[in-house]
């Protein structure tokens, strides 16, 4: 059994996962009910001890997905509604409670990518990307069969690459970040812009509302997804020409818009690609259910790290077989 | 001894390199003097046999850097002045001449990155990028200590990411590619645009001329490097937020412009970065001399692939030492 913990702004999910990817048991804690970081660790340790007793199996590793989770440093950025600022040494704190269990942390998007690699569509793939689309845009990269953490452990900030120079103000302090256009709030801003241009009174307040309108053939709603897809496709093309993934797996609430979003995304993606890359990279939705993904991804991190074998050096496919 | 071969549009360089990175002997062949691909292989095989005899050492591997070189497939795109179109199975052809020697091929930028990893500034680094700036812009990525080839073997097409939507026409058929702004011809176009805006008659015909003018405090020349650096820095920031390298190593003729180019590049780079990435990624020029780099890079490819050890799985730095 591996334990997966997903720390989010509204709630923290904890679950025990078997090596074939089944969640044996799980619990949820409201983030606002924990008083601070030390309290969070106490609460979560209690949950884990309880779940472990319930499952009756030994705990082989703990994986944590969290905002700003840094694999190398073992740290995360404190959830904003805990009112504690700054960087928290989560792994070290967990190790005090579980000295004999390996503990790993990474950010949500890397956890999602590891989930796909260990339990999902990425099992047989060596080079792919998972894009998480929700309140923000995250990206987790598998390169040569391993997560690409980068030198600082923070690779995959695609959501904060500049999509529109001098564009919309982002919470990060800069302007024009991709996630200000294609994550939940960004889509809503685009919708209001489109309504204003078309002289229509906006009638949607969430990305889901816009989807419901698009299904009813609403002009501004469809135009909103078209623009969103155009922007997303262009950025995915830039990313793909740098990293050359075989698959781009989209995950998260926004992807419920289905082809309303995927179709313009694919069109813009192909348009922005170098010819030699065209019609070769698959953009698809994740098959892992959203309810399970956070726990599975975090548990996969522990499973992947604890069971990883040394990687053989990359070799050309056929030509040197004689030597 | 490893043999490094660099196939370029104007000439092909061949050299034998010792494992400590010294070029023992080398020869150059004019690309236009070879009649076709089969002839090229014959000519190069003769050169290699001659050099091998000269050095008196056994040949442990052949590495080839070539335009469109694909590591996995063992192929390259035929140099345009050979008047043979399409994809050439270079590795298979070399293997006929050297059945007992491993043969590897990759593109110029990956060869440059491998050169830095094996013989240059990247020896101790696990995550860095080499950007080659000349007639085009190439990029080679080392991720987790290995070259990132991507699923199709063609990762690192940073030069063809769209820097300016709807911008300058590129030979690839699309508009606004980065290399149309920051490689040799692109810089010249920018210079002419600047001169036209300033009502000045252009007096430079090459990127080197523009550098010479900049040294003499010429306004349009300095403005040209400023704009070039702005565009390059923005694209490097996008790349860096995706891949999180510790170092960006610039290589090639254009980098002779030194701080005229590097200073605005660094400024624009930092401006476009997410705060957590700022002031942490080093942009520097390569220390490998341009004369030797092509041969060294290609030989390094063979050395790296032939001597590579299995990679240990990535582990967090300190936290799990007890387990």
HADDOCK unambig.tbl for C-alpha pairs under 7 A between the chains (distance, minus, plus):
assign (segid A and resid 71 and name CA) (segid B and resid 316 and name CA) 5.84 0.50 0.50
assign (segid A and resid 72 and name CA) (segid B and resid 316 and name CA) 4.28 0.50 0.50
assign (segid A and resid 72 and name CA) (segid B and resid 317 and name CA) 5.35 0.50 0.50
assign (segid A and resid 73 and name CA) (segid B and resid 316 and name CA) 6.71 0.50 0.50
assign (segid A and resid 73 and name CA) (segid B and resid 317 and name CA) 6.61 0.50 0.50
assign (segid A and resid 91 and name CA) (segid B and resid 319 and name CA) 6.90 0.50 0.50
assign (segid A and resid 92 and name CA) (segid B and resid 319 and name CA) 6.40 0.50 0.50
assign (segid A and resid 100 and name CA) (segid B and resid 323 and name CA) 5.87 0.50 0.50
assign (segid A and resid 101 and name CA) (segid B and resid 323 and name CA) 6.66 0.50 0.50
assign (segid A and resid 102 and name CA) (segid B and resid 320 and name CA) 5.63 0.50 0.50
assign (segid A and resid 102 and name CA) (segid B and resid 323 and name CA) 6.21 0.50 0.50
assign (segid A and resid 103 and name CA) (segid B and resid 320 and name CA) 6.87 0.50 0.50
assign (segid A and resid 127 and name CA) (segid B and resid 150 and name CA) 5.96 0.50 0.50
assign (segid A and resid 127 and name CA) (segid B and resid 151 and name CA) 5.45 0.50 0.50
assign (segid A and resid 143 and name CA) (segid B and resid 148 and name CA) 6.79 0.50 0.50
assign (segid A and resid 143 and name CA) (segid B and resid 150 and name CA) 6.93 0.50 0.50
assign (segid A and resid 144 and name CA) (segid B and resid 148 and name CA) 7.00 0.50 0.50
assign (segid A and resid 148 and name CA) (segid B and resid 143 and name CA) 6.80 0.50 0.50
assign (segid A and resid 148 and name CA) (segid B and resid 144 and name CA) 6.99 0.50 0.50
assign (segid A and resid 150 and name CA) (segid B and resid 127 and name CA) 5.96 0.50 0.50
assign (segid A and resid 150 and name CA) (segid B and resid 143 and name CA) 6.93 0.50 0.50
assign (segid A and resid 150 and name CA) (segid B and resid 243 and name CA) 5.76 0.50 0.50
assign (segid A and resid 150 and name CA) (segid B and resid 244 and name CA) 4.52 0.50 0.50
assign (segid A and resid 150 and name CA) (segid B and resid 245 and name CA) 5.77 0.50 0.50
assign (segid A and resid 151 and name CA) (segid B and resid 127 and name CA) 5.44 0.50 0.50
assign (segid A and resid 151 and name CA) (segid B and resid 244 and name CA) 5.81 0.50 0.50
assign (segid A and resid 151 and name CA) (segid B and resid 245 and name CA) 5.39 0.50 0.50
assign (segid A and resid 151 and name CA) (segid B and resid 246 and name CA) 5.29 0.50 0.50
assign (segid A and resid 152 and name CA) (segid B and resid 244 and name CA) 6.48 0.50 0.50
assign (segid A and resid 154 and name CA) (segid B and resid 244 and name CA) 6.49 0.50 0.50
assign (segid A and resid 155 and name CA) (segid B and resid 241 and name CA) 6.16 0.50 0.50
assign (segid A and resid 155 and name CA) (segid B and resid 242 and name CA) 5.35 0.50 0.50
assign (segid A and resid 155 and name CA) (segid B and resid 243 and name CA) 4.95 0.50 0.50
assign (segid A and resid 155 and name CA) (segid B and resid 244 and name CA) 4.71 0.50 0.50
assign (segid A and resid 156 and name CA) (segid B and resid 241 and name CA) 6.31 0.50 0.50
assign (segid A and resid 156 and name CA) (segid B and resid 242 and name CA) 4.42 0.50 0.50
assign (segid A and resid 156 and name CA) (segid B and resid 243 and name CA) 6.32 0.50 0.50
assign (segid A and resid 157 and name CA) (segid B and resid 241 and name CA) 5.08 0.50 0.50
assign (segid A and resid 157 and name CA) (segid B and resid 242 and name CA) 5.39 0.50 0.50
assign (segid A and resid 158 and name CA) (segid B and resid 241 and name CA) 6.45 0.50 0.50
assign (segid A and resid 158 and name CA) (segid B and resid 242 and name CA) 5.53 0.50 0.50
assign (segid A and resid 160 and name CA) (segid B and resid 274 and name CA) 6.74 0.50 0.50
assign (segid A and resid 161 and name CA) (segid B and resid 238 and name CA) 5.12 0.50 0.50
assign (segid A and resid 161 and name CA) (segid B and resid 241 and name CA) 6.65 0.50 0.50
assign (segid A and resid 162 and name CA) (segid B and resid 238 and name CA) 6.95 0.50 0.50
assign (segid A and resid 238 and name CA) (segid B and resid 161 and name CA) 5.13 0.50 0.50
assign (segid A and resid 238 and name CA) (segid B and resid 162 and name CA) 6.97 0.50 0.50
assign (segid A and resid 241 and name CA) (segid B and resid 155 and name CA) 6.15 0.50 0.50
assign (segid A and resid 241 and name CA) (segid B and resid 156 and name CA) 6.30 0.50 0.50
assign (segid A and resid 241 and name CA) (segid B and resid 157 and name CA) 5.08 0.50 0.50
assign (segid A and resid 241 and name CA) (segid B and resid 158 and name CA) 6.45 0.50 0.50
assign (segid A and resid 241 and name CA) (segid B and resid 161 and name CA) 6.67 0.50 0.50
assign (segid A and resid 242 and name CA) (segid B and resid 155 and name CA) 5.34 0.50 0.50
assign (segid A and resid 242 and name CA) (segid B and resid 156 and name CA) 4.42 0.50 0.50
assign (segid A and resid 242 and name CA) (segid B and resid 157 and name CA) 5.41 0.50 0.50
assign (segid A and resid 242 and name CA) (segid B and resid 158 and name CA) 5.53 0.50 0.50
assign (segid A and resid 243 and name CA) (segid B and resid 150 and name CA) 5.75 0.50 0.50
assign (segid A and resid 243 and name CA) (segid B and resid 155 and name CA) 4.94 0.50 0.50
assign (segid A and resid 243 and name CA) (segid B and resid 156 and name CA) 6.33 0.50 0.50
assign (segid A and resid 244 and name CA) (segid B and resid 150 and name CA) 4.51 0.50 0.50
assign (segid A and resid 244 and name CA) (segid B and resid 151 and name CA) 5.80 0.50 0.50
assign (segid A and resid 244 and name CA) (segid B and resid 152 and name CA) 6.48 0.50 0.50
assign (segid A and resid 244 and name CA) (segid B and resid 154 and name CA) 6.50 0.50 0.50
assign (segid A and resid 244 and name CA) (segid B and resid 155 and name CA) 4.72 0.50 0.50
assign (segid A and resid 245 and name CA) (segid B and resid 150 and name CA) 5.76 0.50 0.50
assign (segid A and resid 245 and name CA) (segid B and resid 151 and name CA) 5.40 0.50 0.50
assign (segid A and resid 246 and name CA) (segid B and resid 151 and name CA) 5.31 0.50 0.50
assign (segid A and resid 274 and name CA) (segid B and resid 160 and name CA) 6.75 0.50 0.50
assign (segid A and resid 308 and name CA) (segid B and resid 313 and name CA) 5.98 0.50 0.50
assign (segid A and resid 309 and name CA) (segid B and resid 313 and name CA) 6.43 0.50 0.50
assign (segid A and resid 310 and name CA) (segid B and resid 310 and name CA) 5.69 0.50 0.50
assign (segid A and resid 310 and name CA) (segid B and resid 311 and name CA) 5.18 0.50 0.50
assign (segid A and resid 310 and name CA) (segid B and resid 312 and name CA) 4.50 0.50 0.50
assign (segid A and resid 310 and name CA) (segid B and resid 313 and name CA) 5.53 0.50 0.50
assign (segid A and resid 311 and name CA) (segid B and resid 310 and name CA) 5.18 0.50 0.50
assign (segid A and resid 311 and name CA) (segid B and resid 311 and name CA) 4.89 0.50 0.50
assign (segid A and resid 311 and name CA) (segid B and resid 312 and name CA) 6.49 0.50 0.50
assign (segid A and resid 311 and name CA) (segid B and resid 313 and name CA) 7.00 0.50 0.50
assign (segid A and resid 312 and name CA) (segid B and resid 310 and name CA) 4.49 0.50 0.50
assign (segid A and resid 312 and name CA) (segid B and resid 311 and name CA) 6.48 0.50 0.50
assign (segid A and resid 313 and name CA) (segid B and resid 308 and name CA) 5.96 0.50 0.50
assign (segid A and resid 313 and name CA) (segid B and resid 309 and name CA) 6.41 0.50 0.50
assign (segid A and resid 313 and name CA) (segid B and resid 310 and name CA) 5.51 0.50 0.50
assign (segid A and resid 313 and name CA) (segid B and resid 311 and name CA) 6.99 0.50 0.50
assign (segid A and resid 316 and name CA) (segid B and resid 71 and name CA) 5.84 0.50 0.50
assign (segid A and resid 316 and name CA) (segid B and resid 72 and name CA) 4.28 0.50 0.50
assign (segid A and resid 316 and name CA) (segid B and resid 73 and name CA) 6.70 0.50 0.50
assign (segid A and resid 317 and name CA) (segid B and resid 72 and name CA) 5.37 0.50 0.50
assign (segid A and resid 317 and name CA) (segid B and resid 73 and name CA) 6.62 0.50 0.50
assign (segid A and resid 319 and name CA) (segid B and resid 91 and name CA) 6.88 0.50 0.50
assign (segid A and resid 319 and name CA) (segid B and resid 92 and name CA) 6.37 0.50 0.50
assign (segid A and resid 320 and name CA) (segid B and resid 102 and name CA) 5.66 0.50 0.50
assign (segid A and resid 320 and name CA) (segid B and resid 103 and name CA) 6.88 0.50 0.50
assign (segid A and resid 323 and name CA) (segid B and resid 100 and name CA) 5.86 0.50 0.50
assign (segid A and resid 323 and name CA) (segid B and resid 101 and name CA) 6.67 0.50 0.50
assign (segid A and resid 323 and name CA) (segid B and resid 102 and name CA) 6.23 0.50 0.50
